[in-house]
């Protein structure tokens, strides 16, 4: 049981970092999008965005999808990422009421 709390604590610590939650919510709303669109809409630096995408991908919350020829890289939420993002969105809506 303690291991479950440790995993939850680690996840919340990582999601608490700047840009992680807005990025998850953005991908929930846009479903599949490119690096440049995310960067433009969230007004985040390339370096910060790249780091957060790699972190969220390592956590299994997002997936990198390569489409077409010429190659186009898009990002989308994994099933786990969708589940967590919906809960985060519900949590933020509860706060605003």
C-alpha beads as a LAMMPS data file, in Angstrom:
LAMMPS data file: protein, C-alpha beads

97 atoms
96 bonds

1 atom types
1 bond types

-500.0 500.0 xlo xhi
-500.0 500.0 ylo yhi
-500.0 500.0 zlo zhi

Masses

1 110.0

Atoms # bond

1 1 1 0.000 0.000 0.000
2 1 1 2.855 2.376 0.836
3 1 1 4.334 1.717 -2.610
4 1 1 1.111 3.013 -4.206
5 1 1 1.382 6.248 -2.236
6 1 1 5.032 6.623 -3.239
7 1 1 4.107 6.236 -6.919
8 1 1 1.288 8.789 -6.536
9 1 1 3.629 11.199 -4.734
10 1 1 6.260 10.879 -7.480
11 1 1 3.651 11.447 -10.212
12 1 1 2.241 14.513 -8.476
13 1 1 5.755 15.872 -7.945
14 1 1 6.491 15.558 -11.667
15 1 1 3.111 17.005 -12.714
16 1 1 3.667 19.913 -10.348
17 1 1 6.523 21.148 -12.498
18 1 1 5.872 24.150 -14.710
19 1 1 4.003 23.487 -17.976
20 1 1 3.169 19.828 -17.285
21 1 1 -0.511 20.276 -16.379
22 1 1 -1.265 22.966 -19.004
23 1 1 0.346 20.714 -21.602
24 1 1 -1.794 17.728 -20.591
25 1 1 -4.988 19.825 -20.666
26 1 1 -4.005 21.316 -24.034
27 1 1 -3.467 17.854 -25.533
28 1 1 -6.785 16.690 -24.081
29 1 1 -8.574 19.526 -25.880
30 1 1 -6.617 19.371 -29.161
31 1 1 -6.223 15.548 -29.238
32 1 1 -3.255 15.539 -31.655
33 1 1 -0.997 18.452 -32.472
34 1 1 2.523 19.472 -33.407
35 1 1 5.374 20.937 -31.394
36 1 1 5.088 24.323 -33.102
37 1 1 1.350 24.633 -32.441
38 1 1 1.808 23.752 -28.771
39 1 1 4.684 26.228 -28.489
40 1 1 2.683 29.012 -30.108
41 1 1 -0.532 28.435 -28.146
42 1 1 1.062 27.971 -24.714
43 1 1 3.732 30.636 -25.316
44 1 1 6.450 28.379 -23.951
45 1 1 10.103 28.243 -24.981
46 1 1 11.314 25.422 -27.218
47 1 1 13.672 24.172 -24.529
48 1 1 11.007 24.049 -21.795
49 1 1 8.479 22.414 -24.123
50 1 1 10.966 19.814 -25.329
51 1 1 11.842 18.892 -21.746
52 1 1 8.190 18.585 -20.684
53 1 1 7.268 16.498 -23.714
54 1 1 10.151 14.117 -22.979
55 1 1 9.162 13.908 -19.307
56 1 1 5.499 13.222 -20.062
57 1 1 6.472 10.676 -22.719
58 1 1 8.766 8.900 -20.224
59 1 1 5.885 8.804 -17.720
60 1 1 3.680 7.192 -20.374
61 1 1 1.229 10.103 -20.452
62 1 1 1.821 11.218 -24.038
63 1 1 2.844 9.531 -27.260
64 1 1 4.868 10.806 -30.183
65 1 1 3.161 9.952 -33.475
66 1 1 4.878 10.168 -36.859
67 1 1 2.494 10.871 -39.721
68 1 1 2.870 10.812 -43.489
69 1 1 5.594 11.445 -45.947
70 1 1 7.307 13.856 -45.487
71 1 1 7.463 12.954 -41.830
72 1 1 5.394 15.056 -39.480
73 1 1 5.742 14.538 -35.725
74 1 1 2.609 14.998 -33.629
75 1 1 1.882 14.513 -29.954
76 1 1 -1.177 12.930 -28.426
77 1 1 -2.237 11.686 -25.018
78 1 1 -1.933 8.014 -24.165
79 1 1 -4.925 6.333 -22.523
80 1 1 -3.283 6.887 -19.145
81 1 1 -2.680 10.532 -20.073
82 1 1 -6.319 10.999 -21.096
83 1 1 -7.533 9.555 -17.822
84 1 1 -5.275 11.793 -15.734
85 1 1 -6.001 14.882 -17.858
86 1 1 -9.759 14.434 -17.492
87 1 1 -9.350 14.180 -13.728
88 1 1 -7.144 17.295 -13.682
89 1 1 -9.671 19.187 -15.793
90 1 1 -12.491 18.127 -13.473
91 1 1 -10.421 19.202 -10.479
92 1 1 -9.738 22.650 -11.943
93 1 1 -13.413 23.132 -12.826
94 1 1 -14.330 22.314 -9.217
95 1 1 -11.968 25.023 -7.953
96 1 1 -13.441 27.740 -10.191
97 1 1 -16.974 27.255 -8.818

Bonds

1 1 1 2
2 1 2 3
3 1 3 4
4 1 4 5
5 1 5 6
6 1 6 7
7 1 7 8
8 1 8 9
9 1 9 10
10 1 10 11
11 1 11 12
12 1 12 13
13 1 13 14
14 1 14 15
15 1 15 16
16 1 16 17
17 1 17 18
18 1 18 19
19 1 19 20
20 1 20 21
21 1 21 22
22 1 22 23
23 1 23 24
24 1 24 25
25 1 25 26
26 1 26 27
27 1 27 28
28 1 28 29
29 1 29 30
30 1 30 31
31 1 31 32
32 1 32 33
33 1 33 34
34 1 34 35
35 1 35 36
36 1 36 37
37 1 37 38
38 1 38 39
39 1 39 40
40 1 40 41
41 1 41 42
42 1 42 43
43 1 43 44
44 1 44 45
45 1 45 46
46 1 46 47
47 1 47 48
48 1 48 49
49 1 49 50
50 1 50 51
51 1 51 52
52 1 52 53
53 1 53 54
54 1 54 55
55 1 55 56
56 1 56 57
57 1 57 58
58 1 58 59
59 1 59 60
60 1 60 61
61 1 61 62
62 1 62 63
63 1 63 64
64 1 64 65
65 1 65 66
66 1 66 67
67 1 67 68
68 1 68 69
69 1 69 70
70 1 70 71
71 1 71 72
72 1 72 73
73 1 73 74
74 1 74 75
75 1 75 76
76 1 76 77
77 1 77 78
78 1 78 79
79 1 79 80
80 1 80 81
81 1 81 82
82 1 82 83
83 1 83 84
84 1 84 85
85 1 85 86
86 1 86 87
87 1 87 88
88 1 88 89
89 1 89 90
90 1 90 91
91 1 91 92
92 1 92 93
93 1 93 94
94 1 94 95
95 1 95 96
96 1 96 97
